[in-house]
Amino acid sequence: MTIINAAGALVILLVAATIVWFASVRLRDASIADICWGPAFAVTAWLYCVMFRAWTIRPLLTAVVVTVWGVRLAAHIYLRHRGEDPRYQAMRHKHGESFWWKSLFLVFWLQAAILWWVALPLLMVAHRGDPAFPTAADVAGLIVFGVGFAFEVIGDAQLRRFRSDPRNRGQVLDTGLWRYTRHPNYFGDALLWWGLFLIASAPPYGWMTVASPLTMTFLLVRVSGVALLERTLNDKPGYADYVRRTPPFIPWPPRRLRHGEIQ
């Protein structure tokens, strides 16, 4: 039954991704995939609640916090949307006239598959038995999720305020959370998935969902997050010194640069 429901969820996500793809072709903007990323997790959480008839506190609360996160993320991306993201523009240029149909596989179906895989904790929470709520793992998971969500929201807000001030043009944000990590929003995004893993981690099979936060952390650090963004920032004045003194991902007090290290 679990495998059937999981497969059914994947099919639904692929169908939904195809509908969004149709809209992207009409708009000539593949970036709408990013706007839909967070809400798609919320839909998946509620979908699993329906499939498993999981109407108890743990799955419902999990679906609620994922919905709050997903809607907030979509609003944040939508409000700063100014046309197609350069990543997709580069793909469009590379594939030329065929990008309109290749984007279905390279962007929308790929994201749907990744989303389905990362959502493993949501599947497990809805599927498993329901021991008394809250357990120690529930409490720890909600705290970790909350800290991650706070890092993401506060980091985004600090960056938005910084960019809105003309006096900061060409400057590097190195205050607030950005003093302790170069990417507090990405760190927060990864951390909240570790929180969801803790909620889903009850025996006998909950440990298997560790694949979810591991995948998300890897993607954020090595693929679509930190690594991709920093390639575009390396030539920015002052950024090299910022890199030398500030941890890339996990927050930590900045190191002091000796005089000879400052350029």
C-alpha positions in Angstrom: 0.0 0.0 0.0 2.8 2.4 0.9 4.6 1.8 -2.4 1.3 2.2 -4.4 0.6 5.5 -2.6 4.2 6.7 -3.1 4.0 5.9 -6.8 0.6 7.6 -7.1 2.1 10.7 -5.5 4.9 10.7 -8.0 2.4 10.5 -10.9 0.4 13.3 -9.5 3.5 15.5 -9.1 4.6 14.8 -12.7 1.1 15.7 -14.0 1.2 18.9 -11.9 4.7 19.7 -13.2 3.5 19.2 -16.8 0.7 21.7 -16.2 3.1 24.2 -14.9 5.4 23.5 -17.9 2.6 24.4 -20.3 2.3 27.7 -18.5 6.0 28.3 -18.7 6.0 27.6 -22.5 3.3 30.2 -22.9 5.1 32.7 -20.7 8.6 31.8 -22.0 9.7 31.7 -18.4 10.9 28.5 -16.8 11.5 30.3 -13.5 7.9 29.6 -12.5 9.2 26.2 -11.5 11.0 27.8 -8.6 7.9 29.7 -7.5 6.0 26.4 -7.4 8.7 24.5 -5.5 7.6 25.3 -1.9 3.8 25.0 -2.5 4.4 21.6 -4.2 5.8 20.2 -0.9 2.8 21.5 0.9 0.5 19.8 -1.6 2.5 16.6 -1.2 2.2 16.7 2.6 -1.6 17.0 2.4 -1.8 14.5 -0.4 -0.1 11.9 1.9 -2.5 12.8 4.7 -5.4 12.0 2.3 -3.9 8.8 0.9 -3.2 7.4 4.3 -6.2 8.9 6.1 -3.7 10.4 8.5 -5.8 12.9 10.5 -3.9 12.7 13.8 -1.8 15.5 15.3 1.6 14.5 14.0 0.9 14.3 10.2 -1.5 17.3 10.4 1.0 19.5 12.3 3.7 18.4 9.9 1.6 19.4 6.9 0.8 22.8 8.5 4.4 23.8 9.1 5.4 22.6 5.6 2.6 24.7 4.2 3.6 27.8 6.1 7.2 27.3 4.9 6.2 26.6 1.3 3.8 29.5 0.9 6.4 31.9 2.5 9.1 30.7 0.1 6.8 31.0 -2.9 5.9 34.6 -1.9 9.5 35.5 -1.4 10.6 34.2 -4.8 7.5 35.7 -6.6 8.0 39.2 -5.1 11.6 39.4 -6.3 10.9 37.8 -9.7 12.1 40.0 -12.6 11.8 37.7 -15.6 13.4 34.4 -16.3 16.3 33.5 -14.0 19.8 33.6 -15.6 20.2 29.8 -15.0 17.2 29.1 -17.2 18.3 31.7 -19.7 21.6 29.9 -20.0 19.8 26.6 -20.6 17.5 28.3 -23.1 20.5 29.6 -25.0 22.3 26.2 -24.9 19.4 24.2 -26.2 18.0 26.8 -28.6 14.7 26.3 -30.3 14.3 22.8 -28.7 14.4 24.2 -25.1 10.6 24.6 -25.0 10.1 20.8 -25.0 13.4 19.8 -23.4 12.6 22.0 -20.4 9.7 19.5 -19.5 12.4 16.9 -18.7 15.4 19.0 -17.8 13.5 21.4 -15.4 9.9 20.4 -14.5 9.9 16.6 -14.4 13.4 16.6 -12.8 12.3 19.0 -10.1 9.2 16.9 -9.5 11.2 13.7 -9.1 13.7 15.4 -6.7 10.8 16.9 -4.8 9.1 13.5 -4.4 12.4 12.0 -3.1 13.1 14.8 -0.7 9.5 14.5 0.6 10.2 11.0 2.1 9.7 12.3 5.7 6.3 13.5 4.8 5.4 10.0 3.4 6.7 8.3 6.6 4.9 10.6 9.0 1.6 10.0 7.3 2.2 6.3 6.9 3.6 5.1 10.2 1.7 4.3 13.4 0.9 7.2 15.7 2.6 6.9 19.1 1.6 9.4 21.7 2.3 12.9 20.6 4.7 14.5 21.3 7.7 12.2 21.5 11.2 13.5 22.1 11.9 13.2 18.4 8.8 15.3 17.6 10.0 18.1 20.0 13.5 18.0 18.7 12.3 18.0 15.1 10.0 20.9 15.5 12.7 22.9 17.3 15.2 22.2 14.5 12.6 23.0 11.9 11.8 26.3 13.7 15.4 27.3 13.8 15.9 26.5 10.2 12.8 28.4 9.2 14.0 31.4 11.3 17.4 31.4 9.6 15.7 31.3 6.2 13.2 34.1 6.9 15.6 36.4 8.8 18.4 35.9 6.3 16.1 36.7 3.4 14.7 39.8 5.2 18.2 41.1 6.0 19.3 40.7 2.4 16.2 42.4 1.1 16.7 45.4 3.4 20.4 45.6 2.5 19.7 45.6 -1.3 16.9 48.1 -0.9 19.3 50.8 0.4 21.1 52.5 -2.5 24.1 53.2 -0.3 24.8 49.5 -0.2 25.2 49.1 -4.0 28.3 47.2 -4.7 28.8 46.3 -1.1 28.9 42.9 0.7 26.4 42.2 3.4 28.4 41.0 6.4 26.1 41.9 9.3 23.3 40.0 11.1 23.2 36.3 10.3 25.4 37.0 7.2 28.2 37.7 9.6 28.3 34.1 10.7 27.5 32.3 7.5 27.7 33.4 3.8 24.3 31.7 3.1 22.0 31.7 6.2 18.9 31.2 4.0 20.4 28.1 2.4 21.6 26.8 5.8 18.1 27.3 7.2 16.5 25.5 4.2 18.7 22.5 4.8 18.2 22.5 8.6 14.4 22.4 8.4 14.6 19.2 6.4 16.7 17.7 9.2 13.9 18.7 11.5 11.4 16.9 9.4 13.6 13.9 9.3 13.7 13.8 13.2 9.9 13.9 13.2 9.8 11.0 10.8 12.6 9.0 12.3 10.7 6.6 14.6 11.5 2.9 14.2 11.4 0.6 12.4 11.9 2.4 9.1 12.0 6.1 9.9 15.8 6.2 9.8 15.6 5.5 6.0 14.3 9.0 5.5 17.7 10.5 6.3 18.1 10.3 2.5 15.9 13.4 2.3 18.0 15.9 4.3 21.2 14.5 2.9 19.9 15.1 -0.6 18.7 18.6 0.2 21.9 19.5 1.9 24.0 18.2 -1.0 21.9 20.1 -3.5 22.1 23.3 -1.6 25.8 23.1 -1.0 27.2 21.6 -4.1 24.6 22.0 -6.9 21.9 24.7 -7.0 22.7 26.8 -4.0 26.0 27.8 -2.5 28.3 26.6 -5.3 26.2 28.1 -8.1 25.7 31.4 -6.4 29.3 31.9 -5.4 30.6 31.4 -8.9 28.7 34.7 -9.7 30.0 36.5 -6.7 33.8 35.8 -6.8 34.6 38.9 -8.7 32.6 41.2 -6.5 34.8 43.8 -4.7 35.3 42.8 -1.1 33.8 39.3 -1.5 37.2 37.5 -1.4 37.9 38.9 2.1 34.3 38.0 3.2 35.0 34.5 2.0 38.2 34.3 4.0 36.6 35.3 7.3 33.1 33.9 7.0 32.0 30.2 7.1 30.3 29.1 3.8 27.4 27.3 5.3 27.2 26.2 8.9 27.2 29.4 11.2 30.3 30.1 13.2 32.0 33.2 14.5 34.0 34.9 11.8 37.8 34.5 11.9 40.0 37.6 12.2 42.1 38.3 9.1 45.7 39.2 9.6 46.9 42.3 7.9 48.6 40.4 5.2 45.4 38.5 4.3 43.4 41.6 3.5 43.4 42.6 -0.1 
